[in-house]
Amino acid sequence: MSKSFSIAIDGPAGAGKSTIAKALARELGAMYLDTGAMYRAIGLHMLRKGLVDDPDAVAANVNDVDIEVRHVDGVQRIFLSGEDVSEAIRQPEVSMVTSTVSAIPAVRARLVALQQQIAEGHDVIMDGRDIGTKVLPNATLKIYLTASAEERARRRCLELEEKGMAEPYEKVLKEMIERDYQDTHRAASPLTRADDAVLVDSSDLTLEQSVARMKALALEAIGNRH
């Protein structure tokens, strides 16, 4: 292909964005970038520093955070000051903190610039909350991937259980609804569907069906570009 392509996947927490985007990247031979992991790394850093409840302090310190994205054996790993925090950022307490921290304009400005820099000149699939609206506004294809809050909570419970971090379904659902509210009501780059994004609801789809649906959309968009 004569020109690189970009696919932006946005949607609420637990919709399966990362899992599907990774599979899609393998199918299309593209680089995958999990932007949510980058925000989680910032959240973990601020949590460790005790700055989460002070937005001004977060904004003042965000440019000093040493965050690096590496691809090890084809898998994205997140490093914070040289430490691989790819697992630590998935803890439930980091998830809630991340929603708060990511609403701070200075945090979004720092990471959007970094994400755009990483994506430049590559075939890339990127997922997050504002990829189609802010990070890759000219993406070859924009997809808004969603699912019901109940289904997303069920999936998250299974994921946590598999990692030995089981949580009650009611607690996970409550946190999911709270996270949705925070993400859609924040002042800086709220979660919203881009006007030209294709809606994909995975509530009743298996992982394989979701990947197949999005691969078909991707191939059509890439083909139409030429």
Secondary structure, DSSP 4 states (H G I P E B T S, - for coil): --S--EEEEE--TTSSHHHHHHHHHHHHT-EEEEHHHHHHHHHHHHHHHT-TT-HHHHHHHGGG--EEEEEETTEEEEEETTEE-TTGGGSHHHHHHHHHHTTSHHHHHHHHHHHHHHHTTS-EEEEESSIIIII-TT-SEEEEEE--HHHHHHHHHHHHHHTT----HHHHHHHHHHHHHHHHH-SSS-----TTPEEEE-TT--HHHHHHHHHHHHHHHHHHH-
